[in-house]
Amino acid sequence: MRALAPRFLVENRVQRRWESIAYPEAAETMAWALQDPLTPWIAFNDHTSLTMRAFERGPDFTAAALDYDRLRQRRAGHAKRSGQTEDEYLARLRTVWDRRAEVPELVARVAAMGRAHGAPMLSHDDTRAETRA
């Protein structure tokens, strides 16, 4: 994009969507991306489930069990799209969910990097104002 930028009629930026709970190791990639002269936007995401979100850990937060019927139905579709069996997909989801305690510190670290570089920050599918903050 830097090489093509002089030919564009508008300034183009990359939006980095970060699934922090699923890919905490990508925090280092975010640090690398922020070194670009065309500062990317950072979007924080957690798509483990709308009913089972690591970001949404308020006093009234309860996580749905992985065998909850609504999750089972959604998981079947997600597994099929990912090319995995439902059991393989569930095993991956359990691994991801077990790392949820790491998420708040990682989000805080990446957000601090974003602020330091003046990167616009977005979040996705929030249900609480505290989550967005």
ABEGO torsion letter per residue (X at the ends): XAAAAAABABBBBBBBBBBAAABAAAAAAAAAAAABABBBBBBBBBAAEAABBAABBBAABBBBBAABAAAAAAAAAAAAAAGBBAAAAAAAAAAAAAAAAAAAAAAAAAAAAAAAAGBBBBBBGBABAAAAX
